[in-house]
Amino acid sequence: MLLNWFSDDFDKLILFYYFHDGEETAKRLIQAKLHCSNKEARRTLYEVLLGKKQEEYRKELLRKFKSLDVRKSQMKLFLETGILLPRKPLRKQKLRVALFVDGENISYKHAERIRSIAEKEGVVVVSRVYTLYNDPSIRKWREKAKDNQMVDVRLGGKHEKDKVDRKIQSDMRRLFDSRIDVICLATCDGGYAPTVQAAVSAGKCVIVMGEEVKMSARLRKAGSRMVAL
């Protein structure tokens, strides 16, 4: 339902200010919209907040907001996964790195090395470890995630086979059209191979990390390269 927010120019204005260093203004606009469903009242709100008349801001949008589709896709990614990529471009020599760790497959003891490998590739803008909420090892991963600047993603609900795998692969696929350059995946599970192959085909460099003796041969071949933990 949140995605329906992008239906009119008011929503485009919110996106415009969010991605052009006007985060506070964007927040005020969003709060205004949350508490107001009447279009006439909303029009009054943004005119008061921004001090602009309708036609004036329409011209501003047409002139400055030329890449709305890109902004919409980034906001959609945030709403669906919680991943918010940087608004400002990085220096050309800096690669954007997304790190995904299968906490059900990789031991928390490798957390420091995993983070270190990812940081050597560029600027880590996404860093996540996925676990099941009722897993007894979650406490250890929670501590290691905090120490190594990783977001601790805990999946609740019924225990289902490959639940963590499916969530990680879903989040990875959502980055195929983003400005992420490198995807680091810590797992030994061969079930990730199709998604890794798809990421490589989409132009991403995919680095697979895992214990060499446990690493799936299929997964090893699918990635751009493999790094032993």
C-alpha positions in Angstrom: 0.0 0.0 0.0 2.9 2.4 0.7 3.9 2.2 -2.9 0.7 3.8 -3.9 2.1 7.0 -2.4 3.9 7.7 -5.7 0.7 8.4 -7.5 0.7 12.2 -7.7 3.0 15.2 -7.9 2.9 15.6 -4.1 4.7 12.3 -3.8 7.2 13.2 -6.5 8.0 16.3 -4.5 8.6 14.2 -1.4 11.0 12.1 -3.3 12.7 15.1 -4.9 13.5 16.6 -1.6 14.6 13.4 0.0 17.1 12.7 -2.7 18.3 16.3 -3.0 19.5 16.9 0.5 16.2 18.0 1.9 15.6 15.1 4.2 14.0 17.2 6.9 11.6 18.8 4.5 10.7 15.4 3.1 9.9 14.1 6.6 7.6 17.0 7.3 5.8 16.4 4.0 5.4 12.7 4.7 4.1 13.4 8.2 1.6 15.9 6.6 0.4 13.3 4.1 0.1 10.6 6.8 -2.4 12.8 8.7 -4.3 14.1 5.7 -6.2 12.3 2.9 -8.0 15.2 1.4 -6.3 16.5 -1.7 -7.3 20.1 -1.2 -6.0 20.1 2.3 -2.8 18.4 1.2 -2.3 21.1 -1.5 -2.6 23.7 1.2 -0.1 21.9 3.4 2.7 21.7 0.8 2.1 25.3 -0.3 2.5 26.4 3.3 5.5 24.1 4.0 7.4 25.1 0.9 6.1 28.6 0.2 5.5 27.6 -3.4 2.4 27.7 -5.6 1.3 24.6 -7.5 2.5 25.8 -11.0 5.8 26.9 -9.7 6.8 23.6 -8.1 5.5 21.7 -11.2 8.0 23.6 -13.3 10.7 23.0 -10.7 10.0 19.2 -10.9 10.1 19.2 -14.7 13.4 21.1 -14.7 15.3 19.3 -11.9 13.7 15.9 -11.3 14.7 14.2 -14.5 15.5 10.8 -13.0 12.3 10.1 -11.1 12.2 6.4 -12.1 15.6 5.8 -10.5 14.5 7.5 -7.3 11.3 5.6 -7.2 13.1 2.3 -7.6 15.5 3.2 -4.7 12.6 4.1 -2.5 10.8 0.9 -3.4 13.9 -1.1 -2.5 13.9 0.7 0.9 10.2 0.0 1.6 10.5 -3.6 0.7 13.8 -4.6 2.2 14.9 -1.8 4.5 18.0 -1.2 2.3 18.6 2.4 1.6 21.5 3.1 -0.8 23.5 6.4 -0.6 22.0 9.4 -2.3 25.3 10.9 -3.3 27.6 9.2 -5.8 30.9 7.9 -4.5 34.2 8.7 -6.0 34.9 6.7 -9.2 37.6 4.6 -7.6 35.3 3.5 -4.8 33.1 0.5 -5.4 29.9 0.0 -3.6 29.7 -3.3 -1.8 26.7 -5.2 -0.5 27.5 -7.9 2.1 25.0 -10.8 2.8 25.8 -13.4 5.5 23.8 -16.7 5.9 24.0 -16.9 9.6 22.4 -20.4 9.5 25.3 -21.7 7.3 28.3 -19.7 8.4 29.7 -19.6 12.0 29.7 -16.3 13.9 33.5 -17.0 14.5 34.2 -15.8 10.9 32.4 -12.4 11.4 35.6 -10.3 11.6 37.2 -11.9 8.5 34.0 -11.6 6.5 33.7 -7.9 7.2 37.4 -7.4 6.5 37.1 -9.1 3.1 34.1 -7.0 2.1 35.9 -3.7 3.1 38.9 -4.6 0.9 36.5 -4.5 -2.1 35.3 -1.0 -1.6 32.8 0.9 0.6 30.3 -1.4 2.3 26.9 0.3 2.0 24.8 -2.8 2.8 25.9 -5.3 5.5 23.5 -7.9 6.8 23.5 -11.2 8.6 20.4 -13.3 8.4 19.3 -15.8 11.1 16.1 -17.5 12.4 14.7 -16.0 15.5 14.5 -19.3 17.4 18.0 -20.4 16.5 20.1 -21.0 19.7 23.2 -19.5 18.0 21.4 -16.2 17.4 22.8 -14.6 20.6 26.4 -15.0 19.4 25.6 -13.7 15.9 23.8 -10.7 17.4 26.9 -9.8 19.3 29.2 -10.3 16.4 26.9 -8.4 14.0 26.9 -5.3 16.3 30.7 -5.5 16.7 31.2 -5.7 12.9 28.7 -3.1 11.7 26.2 -5.7 10.3 22.5 -5.4 10.5 21.0 -8.3 12.3 18.1 -9.6 10.3 16.1 -12.1 12.3 13.3 -14.1 10.6 10.4 -15.1 12.8 7.3 -17.1 12.2 7.1 -20.8 11.4 10.3 -22.7 10.9 10.5 -23.4 7.2 13.2 -25.1 5.2 15.5 -22.6 3.4 13.7 -19.6 4.8 16.9 -17.6 5.3 18.2 -18.7 1.9 15.0 -17.4 0.2 15.1 -14.1 2.0 18.8 -13.4 1.2 18.3 -14.3 -2.5 15.2 -12.1 -2.7 17.2 -9.1 -1.3 20.1 -9.8 -3.6 17.9 -9.8 -6.7 16.5 -6.4 -5.7 20.0 -5.0 -6.0 20.5 -6.2 -9.6 19.3 -2.8 -11.0 21.0 -0.7 -8.3 24.3 1.0 -8.2 25.9 -1.8 -6.2 29.1 -2.9 -7.8 30.1 -5.9 -5.7 28.0 -8.5 -3.8 29.8 -10.4 -1.1 27.9 -13.6 -0.1 29.0 -15.6 2.9 27.6 -19.2 2.6 28.6 -22.6 1.5 25.1 -23.6 0.3 24.9 -24.6 -3.4 21.2 -23.5 -3.5 22.4 -19.9 -4.0 24.1 -20.7 -7.3 21.3 -19.7 -9.6 20.9 -16.3 -7.9 24.7 -15.8 -7.9 24.8 -16.6 -11.7 22.0 -14.1 -12.3 23.9 -11.4 -10.4 27.0 -12.0 -12.5 24.9 -11.8 -15.6 23.5 -8.5 -14.4 27.0 -7.1 -14.3 27.8 -7.5 -10.6 31.1 -8.9 -9.2 30.0 -11.7 -6.8 32.5 -12.8 -4.2 31.5 -16.1 -2.4 33.0 -16.6 1.0 33.0 -19.9 3.0 35.0 -22.7 4.4 36.8 -24.4 1.6 36.1 -28.0 2.7 32.3 -27.2 2.9 32.0 -25.0 -0.2 29.6 -26.3 -2.8 31.4 -26.8 -6.1 28.4 -25.5 -7.9 28.4 -22.2 -5.9 32.2 -21.9 -6.3 31.8 -21.9 -10.1 28.8 -19.6 -10.1 30.6 -16.6 -8.4 33.2 -14.2 -9.8 35.6 -15.7 -7.3 35.7 -17.6 -4.0 37.5 -16.5 -0.8 38.2 -19.2 1.9 37.4 -18.3 5.5 
